[in-house]
Amino acid sequence: MAHVSLPHDAKAGPTKSEVRAVLLSKLDLTPTDHFAEVGSCTGAVTVEAARRAGRVTALERKPERVETSRKNLAANEVGGSVELRESEAPEGLPTDADALFLGGSRNYEAVLDHAVEHRIDRVVMNVSRLEVAGAATAAFRERGLLDEVVQFQVSHGYELAGATSFDSQNPVYMLVGGAGEVAADGGKAAMDDGGAATDGGETSTDGDERVRGTERSPGDSTGGGRR
C-alpha cells in the first residue's frame, strides 16, 4: 500500500493504515468506480480511494475537517477526481455511486436507505462500540445489505525493559455488504430466518462516532498498559 502523507490533522484523527488496508480490500475499488464517503475527516481514506477509483465524492459536515481533507489531498497530489462536499448525509450523497463507506454512525440508517434506493453495490461501515455494532448489524440485515461482519484488533509493538510489548488499539467492527442484488421491497425478503438482531437495539446518542483505531479504554490515557 502506497504511503499516505497526513501533515494536517483533525481532532478525530485519521483511520489507521491497518484499518484502511482491510477496508480497501472489502471495497475492491476499480478505475471505473464512483466511490462515496461519509465523513472524510482528515482525508486518509479519501486519498486511498482516489488512487483506485475513477471518481470520489467525499462528504464532511464540519468545515474545518473539509479544509483538513483538502490540504491532505493536495499534500498527496490527488484531487482531480475528488469532490469534497460540506454536507450532511444522506442529503449530499451522489445517486450513482458504486461503493460507499460510512466512517461513523451519524444518520447511518438513512444512509443505508439511500444505498438500497440507489442500488449501491458495495457498502462498508466501521464501528468501534459493541452496542452500535449490534444496532448497525440489525439495520444492515433489515435492508438485505449484510454479507459479513468482521472484527479485528491491531497491536503495535514497542520496547519495554529490553523486550517487546504490545500497545493494543480498540477492536474495530466492519460491516460489509451491498445493495446490488437487493429486491424492490427494500431487501426485507432477504432477512435471515431469525429476523433482525435484537442485541444493541439502541443507536449511539452522540451520533458522530468515528473509527480511527486509536481509541483507548476509559481511564487509560496511555493505552495497552504502556507507561
Contacts in CASP RR format, 6 or more apart in sequence:
PFRMAT RR
TARGET T0000
AUTHOR 0000-0000-0000
METHOD contacts of the structure
MODEL  1
MAHVSLPHDAKAGPTKSEVRAVLLSKLDLTPTDHFAEVGSCTGAVTVEAA
RRAGRVTALERKPERVETSRKNLAANEVGGSVELRESEAPEGLPTDADAL
FLGGSRNYEAVLDHAVEHRIDRVVMNVSRLEVAGAATAAFRERGLLDEVV
QFQVSHGYELAGATSFDSQNPVYMLVGGAGEVAADGGKAAMDDGGAATDG
GETSTDGDERVRGTERSPGDSTGGGRR
1 17 0 8 1.000
1 20 0 8 1.000
1 21 0 8 1.000
1 24 0 8 1.000
1 48 0 8 1.000
2 51 0 8 1.000
4 17 0 8 1.000
4 20 0 8 1.000
4 44 0 8 1.000
4 47 0 8 1.000
4 48 0 8 1.000
4 76 0 8 1.000
5 72 0 8 1.000
5 75 0 8 1.000
5 76 0 8 1.000
6 14 0 8 1.000
6 42 0 8 1.000
6 43 0 8 1.000
6 44 0 8 1.000
6 72 0 8 1.000
6 75 0 8 1.000
7 71 0 8 1.000
7 72 0 8 1.000
7 75 0 8 1.000
8 42 0 8 1.000
8 68 0 8 1.000
8 71 0 8 1.000
8 72 0 8 1.000
8 75 0 8 1.000
9 42 0 8 1.000
9 68 0 8 1.000
10 41 0 8 1.000
10 42 0 8 1.000
10 64 0 8 1.000
10 65 0 8 1.000
10 68 0 8 1.000
12 41 0 8 1.000
12 42 0 8 1.000
12 65 0 8 1.000
12 210 0 8 1.000
12 212 0 8 1.000
13 41 0 8 1.000
13 42 0 8 1.000
13 210 0 8 1.000
13 212 0 8 1.000
13 214 0 8 1.000
14 41 0 8 1.000
14 42 0 8 1.000
14 43 0 8 1.000
14 44 0 8 1.000
14 212 0 8 1.000
15 23 0 8 1.000
15 41 0 8 1.000
15 44 0 8 1.000
15 45 0 8 1.000
15 103 0 8 1.000
15 126 0 8 1.000
15 211 0 8 1.000
15 212 0 8 1.000
15 213 0 8 1.000
16 154 0 8 1.000
16 169 0 8 1.000
16 212 0 8 1.000
16 213 0 8 1.000
16 214 0 8 1.000
18 154 0 8 1.000
19 126 0 8 1.000
19 154 0 8 1.000
19 172 0 8 1.000
19 211 0 8 1.000
19 212 0 8 1.000
19 213 0 8 1.000
20 44 0 8 1.000
20 45 0 8 1.000
20 48 0 8 1.000
22 150 0 8 1.000
22 152 0 8 1.000
22 174 0 8 1.000
23 45 0 8 1.000
23 101 0 8 1.000
23 124 0 8 1.000
23 126 0 8 1.000
23 174 0 8 1.000
24 48 0 8 1.000
24 49 0 8 1.000
24 52 0 8 1.000
26 122 0 8 1.000
26 124 0 8 1.000
26 150 0 8 1.000
26 174 0 8 1.000
26 176 0 8 1.000
27 35 0 8 1.000
27 49 0 8 1.000
27 99 0 8 1.000
27 101 0 8 1.000
27 122 0 8 1.000
27 124 0 8 1.000
28 99 0 8 1.000
28 122 0 8 1.000
29 35 0 8 1.000
29 49 0 8 1.000
29 52 0 8 1.000
29 53 0 8 1.000
29 99 0 8 1.000
30 52 0 8 1.000
30 53 0 8 1.000
31 52 0 8 1.000
31 53 0 8 1.000
31 54 0 8 1.000
32 54 0 8 1.000
32 98 0 8 1.000
33 52 0 8 1.000
33 53 0 8 1.000
33 54 0 8 1.000
33 55 0 8 1.000
33 98 0 8 1.000
33 99 0 8 1.000
34 53 0 8 1.000
34 54 0 8 1.000
34 55 0 8 1.000
34 56 0 8 1.000
34 57 0 8 1.000
34 94 0 8 1.000
34 96 0 8 1.000
34 97 0 8 1.000
34 98 0 8 1.000
34 99 0 8 1.000
35 49 0 8 1.000
35 52 0 8 1.000
35 53 0 8 1.000
35 54 0 8 1.000
35 55 0 8 1.000
35 56 0 8 1.000
35 57 0 8 1.000
35 97 0 8 1.000
35 98 0 8 1.000
35 99 0 8 1.000
35 100 0 8 1.000
35 101 0 8 1.000
36 56 0 8 1.000
36 57 0 8 1.000
36 58 0 8 1.000
36 59 0 8 1.000
36 93 0 8 1.000
36 94 0 8 1.000
36 97 0 8 1.000
36 99 0 8 1.000
36 100 0 8 1.000
36 101 0 8 1.000
36 120 0 8 1.000
37 45 0 8 1.000
37 46 0 8 1.000
37 49 0 8 1.000
37 56 0 8 1.000
37 57 0 8 1.000
37 58 0 8 1.000
37 59 0 8 1.000
37 100 0 8 1.000
37 101 0 8 1.000
37 103 0 8 1.000
38 59 0 8 1.000
38 89 0 8 1.000
38 93 0 8 1.000
38 100 0 8 1.000
38 101 0 8 1.000
38 102 0 8 1.000
38 103 0 8 1.000
38 104 0 8 1.000
38 106 0 8 1.000
38 111 0 8 1.000
39 58 0 8 1.000
39 59 0 8 1.000
39 60 0 8 1.000
39 61 0 8 1.000
39 65 0 8 1.000
39 89 0 8 1.000
39 103 0 8 1.000
39 104 0 8 1.000
39 210 0 8 1.000
40 46 0 8 1.000
40 58 0 8 1.000
40 59 0 8 1.000
40 60 0 8 1.000
40 65 0 8 1.000
40 66 0 8 1.000
40 69 0 8 1.000
40 84 0 8 1.000
41 60 0 8 1.000
41 65 0 8 1.000
41 68 0 8 1.000
41 69 0 8 1.000
41 210 0 8 1.000
42 65 0 8 1.000
42 68 0 8 1.000
42 69 0 8 1.000
42 72 0 8 1.000
43 58 0 8 1.000
43 68 0 8 1.000
43 69 0 8 1.000
43 72 0 8 1.000
43 73 0 8 1.000
44 72 0 8 1.000
45 101 0 8 1.000
45 103 0 8 1.000
46 56 0 8 1.000
46 58 0 8 1.000
46 69 0 8 1.000
46 72 0 8 1.000
46 73 0 8 1.000
46 82 0 8 1.000
46 84 0 8 1.000
47 72 0 8 1.000
47 73 0 8 1.000
47 76 0 8 1.000
47 78 0 8 1.000
49 56 0 8 1.000
49 101 0 8 1.000
50 56 0 8 1.000
50 73 0 8 1.000
50 78 0 8 1.000
50 79 0 8 1.000
50 80 0 8 1.000
50 81 0 8 1.000
50 82 0 8 1.000
51 78 0 8 1.000
53 81 0 8 1.000
53 98 0 8 1.000
53 99 0 8 1.000
54 81 0 8 1.000
55 81 0 8 1.000
55 83 0 8 1.000
56 79 0 8 1.000
56 81 0 8 1.000
56 82 0 8 1.000
56 83 0 8 1.000
57 82 0 8 1.000
57 83 0 8 1.000
57 85 0 8 1.000
57 93 0 8 1.000
57 94 0 8 1.000
57 97 0 8 1.000
58 69 0 8 1.000
58 82 0 8 1.000
58 83 0 8 1.000
58 84 0 8 1.000
58 85 0 8 1.000
59 85 0 8 1.000
59 87 0 8 1.000
59 88 0 8 1.000
59 89 0 8 1.000
59 92 0 8 1.000
59 93 0 8 1.000
60 66 0 8 1.000
60 69 0 8 1.000
60 84 0 8 1.000
60 85 0 8 1.000
60 86 0 8 1.000
60 87 0 8 1.000
61 86 0 8 1.000
61 87 0 8 1.000
61 88 0 8 1.000
61 89 0 8 1.000
61 106 0 8 1.000
62 86 0 8 1.000
63 86 0 8 1.000
66 84 0 8 1.000
66 86 0 8 1.000
69 84 0 8 1.000
70 84 0 8 1.000
73 79 0 8 1.000
73 82 0 8 1.000
73 84 0 8 1.000
85 92 0 8 1.000
88 107 0 8 1.000
89 102 0 8 1.000
89 106 0 8 1.000
89 107 0 8 1.000
89 110 0 8 1.000
89 111 0 8 1.000
89 114 0 8 1.000
90 107 0 8 1.000
90 110 0 8 1.000
90 111 0 8 1.000
90 113 0 8 1.000
90 114 0 8 1.000
93 100 0 8 1.000
93 111 0 8 1.000
93 114 0 8 1.000
95 118 0 8 1.000
96 118 0 8 1.000
97 118 0 8 1.000
97 120 0 8 1.000
98 120 0 8 1.000
98 121 0 8 1.000
98 122 0 8 1.000
99 120 0 8 1.000
99 121 0 8 1.000
99 122 0 8 1.000
99 123 0 8 1.000
99 124 0 8 1.000
100 111 0 8 1.000
100 115 0 8 1.000
100 120 0 8 1.000
100 122 0 8 1.000
100 123 0 8 1.000
100 124 0 8 1.000
101 123 0 8 1.000
101 124 0 8 1.000
101 125 0 8 1.000
101 126 0 8 1.000
102 108 0 8 1.000
102 111 0 8 1.000
102 123 0 8 1.000
102 124 0 8 1.000
102 125 0 8 1.000
102 126 0 8 1.000
103 125 0 8 1.000
103 126 0 8 1.000
103 210 0 8 1.000
103 211 0 8 1.000
104 125 0 8 1.000
104 126 0 8 1.000
104 127 0 8 1.000
104 207 0 8 1.000
104 208 0 8 1.000
104 209 0 8 1.000
104 210 0 8 1.000
104 211 0 8 1.000
105 125 0 8 1.000
105 127 0 8 1.000
105 132 0 8 1.000
105 136 0 8 1.000
105 203 0 8 1.000
105 204 0 8 1.000
105 207 0 8 1.000
105 208 0 8 1.000
105 209 0 8 1.000
106 207 0 8 1.000
106 208 0 8 1.000
106 209 0 8 1.000
107 207 0 8 1.000
108 125 0 8 1.000
108 136 0 8 1.000
108 139 0 8 1.000
108 203 0 8 1.000
109 139 0 8 1.000
109 203 0 8 1.000
112 123 0 8 1.000
112 139 0 8 1.000
112 140 0 8 1.000
112 143 0 8 1.000
112 145 0 8 1.000
113 143 0 8 1.000
114 120 0 8 1.000
115 123 0 8 1.000
115 143 0 8 1.000
115 145 0 8 1.000
115 178 0 8 1.000
115 179 0 8 1.000
116 143 0 8 1.000
116 144 0 8 1.000
116 145 0 8 1.000
116 179 0 8 1.000
116 182 0 8 1.000
116 186 0 8 1.000
116 187 0 8 1.000
118 179 0 8 1.000
119 179 0 8 1.000
119 180 0 8 1.000
119 182 0 8 1.000
120 178 0 8 1.000
120 179 0 8 1.000
120 180 0 8 1.000
121 178 0 8 1.000
121 179 0 8 1.000
121 180 0 8 1.000
122 177 0 8 1.000
122 178 0 8 1.000
123 140 0 8 1.000
123 145 0 8 1.000
123 175 0 8 1.000
123 176 0 8 1.000
123 177 0 8 1.000
123 178 0 8 1.000
123 179 0 8 1.000
124 174 0 8 1.000
124 175 0 8 1.000
124 176 0 8 1.000
124 177 0 8 1.000
125 136 0 8 1.000
125 140 0 8 1.000
125 174 0 8 1.000
125 175 0 8 1.000
126 172 0 8 1.000
126 173 0 8 1.000
126 174 0 8 1.000
126 175 0 8 1.000
126 210 0 8 1.000
126 211 0 8 1.000
127 133 0 8 1.000
127 136 0 8 1.000
127 172 0 8 1.000
127 173 0 8 1.000
127 174 0 8 1.000
127 175 0 8 1.000
127 209 0 8 1.000
127 211 0 8 1.000
128 170 0 8 1.000
128 171 0 8 1.000
128 172 0 8 1.000
128 173 0 8 1.000
128 209 0 8 1.000
128 211 0 8 1.000
128 213 0 8 1.000
128 215 0 8 1.000
129 204 0 8 1.000
129 209 0 8 1.000
130 173 0 8 1.000
130 200 0 8 1.000
131 200 0 8 1.000
131 201 0 8 1.000
131 202 0 8 1.000
131 204 0 8 1.000
132 200 0 8 1.000
132 203 0 8 1.000
132 204 0 8 1.000
132 209 0 8 1.000
133 149 0 8 1.000
133 173 0 8 1.000
133 175 0 8 1.000
133 200 0 8 1.000
134 197 0 8 1.000
134 199 0 8 1.000
134 200 0 8 1.000
134 201 0 8 1.000
135 200 0 8 1.000
135 201 0 8 1.000
135 202 0 8 1.000
135 203 0 8 1.000
136 173 0 8 1.000
136 175 0 8 1.000
137 146 0 8 1.000
137 149 0 8 1.000
137 175 0 8 1.000
137 197 0 8 1.000
138 196 0 8 1.000
138 197 0 8 1.000
138 198 0 8 1.000
138 199 0 8 1.000
138 200 0 8 1.000
138 201 0 8 1.000
139 196 0 8 1.000
140 146 0 8 1.000
140 175 0 8 1.000
140 177 0 8 1.000
141 191 0 8 1.000
141 192 0 8 1.000
141 195 0 8 1.000
141 196 0 8 1.000
141 197 0 8 1.000
142 187 0 8 1.000
142 188 0 8 1.000
142 191 0 8 1.000
142 195 0 8 1.000
142 196 0 8 1.000
143 179 0 8 1.000
143 182 0 8 1.000
143 186 0 8 1.000
143 187 0 8 1.000
143 188 0 8 1.000
144 179 0 8 1.000
144 182 0 8 1.000
144 186 0 8 1.000
144 187 0 8 1.000
144 188 0 8 1.000
144 190 0 8 1.000
144 191 0 8 1.000
145 177 0 8 1.000
145 178 0 8 1.000
145 179 0 8 1.000
145 182 0 8 1.000
145 187 0 8 1.000
146 175 0 8 1.000
146 176 0 8 1.000
146 177 0 8 1.000
147 176 0 8 1.000
147 177 0 8 1.000
147 178 0 8 1.000
148 175 0 8 1.000
148 176 0 8 1.000
148 177 0 8 1.000
149 173 0 8 1.000
149 174 0 8 1.000
149 175 0 8 1.000
149 176 0 8 1.000
150 173 0 8 1.000
150 174 0 8 1.000
150 176 0 8 1.000
151 171 0 8 1.000
151 172 0 8 1.000
151 173 0 8 1.000
151 174 0 8 1.000
152 171 0 8 1.000
152 172 0 8 1.000
152 174 0 8 1.000
153 168 0 8 1.000
153 169 0 8 1.000
153 170 0 8 1.000
153 171 0 8 1.000
153 172 0 8 1.000
154 168 0 8 1.000
154 169 0 8 1.000
154 172 0 8 1.000
154 213 0 8 1.000
155 166 0 8 1.000
155 167 0 8 1.000
155 168 0 8 1.000
155 169 0 8 1.000
156 166 0 8 1.000
156 167 0 8 1.000
156 169 0 8 1.000
157 164 0 8 1.000
157 165 0 8 1.000
157 166 0 8 1.000
157 167 0 8 1.000
158 164 0 8 1.000
158 165 0 8 1.000
158 166 0 8 1.000
158 167 0 8 1.000
158 226 0 8 1.000
159 165 0 8 1.000
160 226 0 8 1.000
165 226 0 8 1.000
166 224 0 8 1.000
167 223 0 8 1.000
167 224 0 8 1.000
167 225 0 8 1.000
167 226 0 8 1.000
168 223 0 8 1.000
168 224 0 8 1.000
169 213 0 8 1.000
169 214 0 8 1.000
169 215 0 8 1.000
170 213 0 8 1.000
170 215 0 8 1.000
170 216 0 8 1.000
170 217 0 8 1.000
172 211 0 8 1.000
172 213 0 8 1.000
182 190 0 8 1.000
183 189 0 8 1.000
183 190 0 8 1.000
216 222 0 8 1.000
216 223 0 8 1.000
216 224 0 8 1.000
217 223 0 8 1.000
END
